[in-house]
Amino acid sequence: MASLRELRGKIKSTKSTEQITRAMKMVAAARMRKSQTAILAARPFAVKMERLVRELALLQERDAAAGDAIGAVHPFFERRSAGPEMLVLFSGDKGLCGAFNANVLRSSLEWLRARRGRKTLCAAVGRKGRDMVHRLRGYDVEVVCELVGVFPKVNFTHAELLGRAVIDAYEKRGASSITVIYNEFKSVAQQKLISTELLPIPAPPSAPDALALPDYGFEPGRRELLSALLPRVIKAQIYRMLLESQAAELAARMNAMDAASKNAKELREAYVLDANRTRQAMITKEIAELVGGAEALAG
């Protein structure tokens, strides 16, 4: 059994840990509310932008010559059979956030293992993801972009940098597809791991659906407008993913620190109980020794 001095030291250290985790929970909760507001404001814009581009592509395809592929509308819709694939992974810069980073890194590693032996490109957001990619051995992975230290102060400049790298990889490096893996913020208690294809953009619905769309007049033209909007759509989607990942990380950290605070409290209470028992046993032993001594003197 531990001595009373050791138990008091454990009580003190556990109490300090409990105070730290509680403070970290409060900081994460305050930042998460701000991030949650930002993501709820960014989602409608990203959805509307994507819908506008799909309708423009659908109208352009409707007016294209018979037999033209959707790739003729814009290269971002083109399905390619050749070229390296690219992975964009969104992780955190720090730990102490439960399984947030582990889920992203595990899914990213599975994606890379499925393409082992082939040339792949990679863009890593967050220190944890960057470190994992640099530690890989036996993989032909080229890191084209790194963003570290952007959380929890994400802004559109970060989306511009990452979006430019993604678009350059697709247009200039001949990437056949761009896959993104990130945590989507569902609620404070739930984050969903998402693995989806950013480029090429999924083809618009079938041509008969285009008949129901109103045919507006566009200036300078639908094709020119589509070419100007598509890079902005990609960057808007990346910005939304950055905000999703930021809010999900803060929610995961808040939950992890809440659980850690509760565990530290339970452990501290257990140590206090053990200390009280040890102290009571010492007092009982001393009383027994005094009584025994008194009886010996009386005899």
C-alpha positions in Angstrom: 0.0 0.0 0.0 1.3 3.5 -0.9 2.3 5.7 2.0 0.3 8.7 3.0 2.9 11.0 1.6 2.8 9.3 -1.8 -1.0 9.5 -1.8 -1.0 13.2 -1.0 1.5 13.8 -3.9 -0.7 11.9 -6.2 -3.8 13.9 -5.1 -1.9 17.1 -5.7 -0.7 16.1 -9.2 -4.1 14.8 -10.2 -5.8 18.0 -9.1 -3.4 20.0 -11.2 -4.1 17.8 -14.2 -7.8 18.2 -13.7 -7.5 22.0 -13.6 -5.5 22.0 -16.8 -7.9 19.7 -18.7 -10.9 21.8 -17.5 -9.2 25.0 -18.7 -8.4 23.4 -22.1 -12.0 22.3 -22.4 -13.3 25.8 -21.8 -10.9 27.3 -24.4 -11.9 24.7 -27.0 -15.6 25.3 -26.2 -15.2 29.1 -26.8 -13.3 28.6 -30.0 -15.7 25.9 -31.2 -18.7 28.2 -30.9 -16.9 30.8 -33.1 -15.9 28.1 -35.6 -19.4 26.6 -35.6 -20.8 30.0 -36.6 -18.3 30.3 -39.4 -19.0 26.9 -40.9 -22.8 27.4 -40.7 -22.3 30.7 -42.6 -20.0 29.1 -45.2 -22.0 26.1 -46.1 -24.9 27.8 -48.0 -22.5 29.8 -50.1 -20.5 26.7 -51.1 -23.7 24.7 -51.9 -25.1 27.5 -54.0 -21.9 28.0 -55.9 -21.7 24.3 -56.7 -25.3 24.3 -57.8 -24.8 27.3 -60.1 -21.8 25.7 -61.8 -23.7 22.4 -62.3 -26.6 24.3 -64.0 -24.2 26.3 -66.2 -22.4 23.1 -67.2 -25.7 21.4 -67.9 -26.9 24.3 -70.1 -23.5 24.3 -71.9 -23.7 20.6 -72.5 -27.3 20.9 -73.8 -26.2 23.4 -76.4 -23.0 21.5 -77.3 -22.9 19.5 -80.5 -24.2 15.9 -80.4 -21.7 13.4 -79.2 -19.5 15.9 -77.3 -18.3 14.6 -73.9 -18.8 16.6 -70.8 -15.1 17.1 -70.7 -15.5 19.4 -73.7 -17.5 21.8 -71.4 -14.5 22.3 -69.1 -11.4 20.2 -68.2 -12.6 20.1 -64.5 -15.3 17.7 -65.6 -13.0 15.5 -67.7 -12.4 11.9 -66.6 -8.8 10.9 -67.1 -7.4 7.4 -67.2 -3.7 8.4 -67.0 -1.8 10.6 -64.6 -1.0 10.4 -60.9 -3.7 10.6 -58.3 -3.6 13.2 -55.6 -4.6 13.1 -51.9 -5.5 16.2 -49.8 -5.7 15.3 -46.1 -6.9 17.6 -43.3 -5.5 16.8 -39.9 -4.8 18.8 -36.8 -1.6 20.5 -35.6 -1.9 19.1 -32.0 -3.1 16.1 -30.2 -5.3 15.7 -27.1 -8.4 15.6 -29.3 -9.5 12.0 -29.1 -9.6 9.9 -32.3 -9.8 13.0 -34.5 -6.3 12.7 -36.0 -6.1 8.9 -35.8 -9.2 8.5 -38.0 -7.9 10.8 -40.7 -4.4 9.4 -40.7 -5.7 5.8 -40.8 -8.0 6.5 -43.7 -5.2 8.4 -45.6 -2.7 5.5 -45.0 -5.3 3.0 -46.4 -5.7 5.3 -49.4 -2.0 5.4 -50.0 -1.5 1.6 -49.5 -4.1 0.9 -52.2 -1.9 2.9 -54.6 1.5 1.7 -53.4 3.9 1.4 -56.3 2.3 4.2 -58.2 3.2 7.9 -58.4 0.9 9.9 -56.1 0.8 13.6 -55.2 -0.1 14.8 -51.7 -1.2 18.0 -50.0 -1.1 17.9 -46.2 -3.0 20.3 -43.9 -1.9 20.1 -40.3 1.3 19.1 -38.6 0.1 15.5 -37.8 -0.7 14.7 -41.4 2.5 16.4 -42.7 4.6 14.4 -40.3 2.9 11.1 -41.3 3.6 11.7 -45.0 7.2 12.6 -44.4 7.7 9.4 -42.3 6.4 7.1 -45.1 9.0 4.7 -46.5 8.5 2.7 -49.7 5.9 5.0 -51.2 6.3 7.2 -54.3 4.6 10.2 -52.7 5.4 13.8 -53.7 4.2 16.5 -51.3 3.2 19.5 -53.4 1.7 21.7 -50.6 1.9 21.9 -46.8 -0.2 24.0 -44.5 0.8 24.0 -40.8 -0.3 26.1 -38.0 -3.5 27.4 -39.7 -5.9 26.1 -36.9 -7.8 27.6 -35.2 -7.5 30.8 -37.2 -8.5 29.6 -40.7 -9.2 32.3 -43.3 -9.8 32.3 -47.0 -6.1 33.0 -47.7 -5.3 29.4 -46.6 -8.0 28.2 -49.0 -6.5 30.3 -51.8 -3.0 28.7 -51.3 -4.3 25.2 -51.1 -6.8 25.7 -53.9 -4.0 27.0 -56.2 -1.8 24.0 -55.4 -4.8 21.6 -56.2 -5.7 23.3 -59.4 -2.0 23.4 -60.6 -1.7 19.7 -59.8 -4.7 19.0 -61.9 -4.0 21.3 -64.8 -0.2 21.4 -65.0 0.9 18.1 -63.3 -1.8 16.1 -65.1 -3.4 14.6 -62.0 -6.2 12.2 -62.9 -8.2 12.8 -59.7 -8.1 14.8 -56.4 -9.3 13.0 -53.3 -9.9 14.8 -50.0 -10.1 13.2 -46.6 -11.3 15.3 -43.7 -13.6 15.3 -40.6 -17.0 16.9 -41.1 -18.6 18.8 -38.2 -22.0 17.2 -37.5 -22.5 18.3 -33.9 -20.6 18.9 -30.8 -20.8 15.2 -30.0 -20.3 13.8 -33.5 -17.7 14.3 -36.3 -18.0 12.3 -39.5 -15.0 11.2 -41.5 -15.4 12.1 -45.2 -13.5 10.8 -48.2 -14.7 12.3 -51.4 -13.4 13.3 -54.9 -12.9 17.0 -55.4 -11.7 16.8 -59.0 -12.9 15.9 -61.5 -16.3 17.5 -60.7 -19.1 14.9 -61.0 -20.9 15.2 -64.3 -24.2 17.2 -64.3 -27.4 15.3 -64.4 -28.7 13.7 -67.7 -29.4 16.0 -70.6 -33.3 15.7 -70.4 -33.1 17.5 -67.0 -31.6 20.5 -68.7 -34.9 21.2 -70.4 -36.5 22.3 -67.1 -33.8 24.9 -66.5 -34.5 28.5 -67.4 -32.2 29.7 -70.2 -30.9 33.1 -69.0 -28.8 35.4 -71.0 -25.1 35.4 -69.9 -22.5 38.0 -70.5 -19.8 37.4 -71.7 -21.1 33.8 -72.2 -21.7 30.6 -70.4 -18.4 29.0 -71.2 -16.4 32.1 -70.1 -18.5 32.4 -67.0 -18.0 28.7 -66.2 -14.2 29.0 -66.7 -14.1 32.0 -64.3 -16.4 30.4 -61.6 -14.9 26.9 -61.4 -11.6 27.8 -59.7 -13.6 29.9 -57.2 -15.9 26.9 -56.6 -12.9 24.7 -55.8 -11.5 27.2 -53.4 -14.9 27.7 -51.8 -15.2 24.0 -51.3 -11.7 23.8 -49.8 -12.5 26.8 -47.5 -15.6 24.9 -46.3 -13.5 21.8 -45.6 -11.0 23.8 -43.6 -13.8 25.2 -41.5 -15.4 21.8 -41.1 -12.1 20.3 -40.0 -11.4 23.2 -37.6 -14.8 23.0 -35.9 -14.6 19.2 -35.8 -11.2 19.3 -34.1 -12.3 21.8 -31.5 -15.4 19.7 -30.8 -13.3 16.6 -30.4 -10.8 18.3 -28.2 -13.6 19.7 -26.0 -15.1 16.2 -25.6 -11.7 14.7 -24.9 -10.8 17.3 -22.3 -14.3 16.9 -20.7 -13.7 13.1 -20.4 -10.2 13.7 -19.1 -11.5 16.1 -16.4 -14.0 13.6 -15.3 -11.4 10.8 -15.1 -9.0 13.0 -13.2 -11.8 13.9 -10.7 -12.7 10.2 -10.2 -9.0 9.3 -9.8 -8.5 12.2 -7.3 -11.5 11.1 -5.3 -10.2 7.5 -5.2 -6.8 8.8 -4.0 -8.5 10.8 -1.3 -10.4 7.8 -0.1 -7.2 5.7 0.0 -5.4 8.5 1.9 -8.2 8.7 4.4 -8.2 4.9 4.9 -4.4 4.9 5.3 -4.5 7.8 7.8 -7.3 6.0 9.7 -5.3 2.8 9.8 -2.3 4.7 11.1 -4.3 6.4 13.9 -5.9 3.0 14.8 -2.4 1.4 14.9 -1.1 4.2 17.2 -4.0 3.9 19.5 -3.5 0.2 19.7 0.1 0.7 20.5 -0.7 3.2 23.3 -3.3 0.9 24.8 -0.9 -2.0 24.7 1.8 0.0 26.3 -0.5 1.2 29.0 -1.6 -2.3 29.8 2.0 -3.5 30.0 2.9 -0.8 32.5 -0.2 -1.5 34.6 0.7 -5.2 34.7 
